[in-house]
Amino acid sequence: MASILRLPGVSADADDAVIEEWVVESGAKVSADDVLAMVETDKAVVELTADHDATVHRLLVDDGTRVPVGDPIAVLLDPGEDAAAGDALVSELGLDDASAGAAAPTPAPAVDAEDAPAPAAEAADRAAPATAEVDGPSAGAPAPAEEPSTTASPSGDPERRFVSPLVRRLAQEHGVDLDELEGTGPGGRIVRRDLEAHLASRGAEPAATAPAAPTVAAPAAGAFEEIPHTSLRKAIARRLQASVRDAPHFFMRATVDAGALVALRAEVNEGVEQKVSLNDLVVKAVGRALLDVPEMNVVWTDEAVRRATTADVAVAVATDGGLVTPVVRSVDRLTLTEVATQVRELAGRAQEGRLRQQELEGGTFTVSNLGMFGVEEFSAIINPPHAGILAVGAARQAPIVDDDGALAVGTVLSLTLSADHRPVDGVVAARWLGRLRHLLEHPLQILT
């Protein structure tokens, strides 16, 4: 029977979200797990998927609209169901074409497309997955969708072309006439990839930036420019401030003789397409150490210390919009190649803003590696509710004492563990870091 698709709770602490872009159009047939729309919260841009086979009868909100959780966003039909059932449900909701005077949803403020998830991995049991849930006809009367953003077609005919507000804003910033673009989205909609392809074809001209805040002379401090906070920056500030305030951090440092680790990586990568990084080896070793010292594989809750039975490790990924920490599940059960594949795939989708909300939640521990930037050593802030985060520096040449007690040049790796003192005692953290160091210095044990 005809059913209402309501905005699910895509984030545990969000009361609303923005429909960034519909991937389907009215009349489209979808299967279970097909992506219906991209939904943006303060933490992520996530995929909204169908939970059963259906036909999209009508989209009730336009791209760029902020919608409260639980509000109707589309009407769906069961496969083969007559469209009259959908029309009746639309009419019952007060959204038929004859309706007049109803307030349209409030469009969301412009948000940069590059805004990526904030560095937050919530406990898995606190968040609902971003899978669309539907219910039957309702007597409620939510606001109807606003008129879609349109422009004339390139041929000049009166046919309307659908353009997402995001693409319209980016086109203006780049000085692009929308009439120059050919839409490849559903129903000829102009989507971001169309704009990016156009920019690439003309040589990726620099973007014309939006007007900046006026330069103001600061008393005795020279000139400066004020950059308004994005929702991402505000979310990052809230979570990191809460982490420092609520989680009593303590730190431990260790230097690893990484000669055998580097040699193993070279041997594993010899003659294969799927290359393994040092970070992949570290992530795999961290997963093994978490199971070997289970007192470290925990999170703090108000009621109890919750100990995990699998090693789910978050990996910090830098994106243009900020830091994101997708979680690699059951690292202990994956081969090294599988770990490398998952990390690469998650990092790639993080750069595109295509992570699912559930991929950002859960886990007990985070790995943050700045070695590729030449950073030798640093301390990281714990990613709540995790019990710890490992800061990994660059593998570098340094003086070492060999097995014979002689001074030699070797490859070393600096590790800094930040731990939450509420669920983890210093002795536990020391045992865990010692176990990790042993695994990295005897890397064949990581593969067993």
Secondary structure, DSSP 8 states (H G I E B T S, - for coil): --EEEE----STT-SEEEEEEESS-TT-EE-TT-EEEEEE-SS-EEEEE-SS-EEEEEE-S-TTEEEETT-EEEEEE-TT--HHHHHHHHHHTT-STT--S-----B-----TT----S----GGGS--SB-EEE--------------EEE-TT--S-EEEB-HHHHHHHHHTT--GGG----SGGG-B-HHHHHHHHHHTT------------EEETTTEEE------HHHHHHHHHHHHHHHHS-EEEEEEEEE-HHHHHHHHHHHTT-SS---HHHHHHHHHHHHHHHSGGGSEEE-SS-EEE-SS--EEE-EEETTEEE--EETTGGGS-HHHHHHHHHHHHHHHHTT---GGGGS--SEEEEE-GGGT---------TTBSEEEEE---EEEEEE-TTS-EEEEEEEEEEEEEETTT--HHHHHHHHHHHHHHHHSGGGGG-
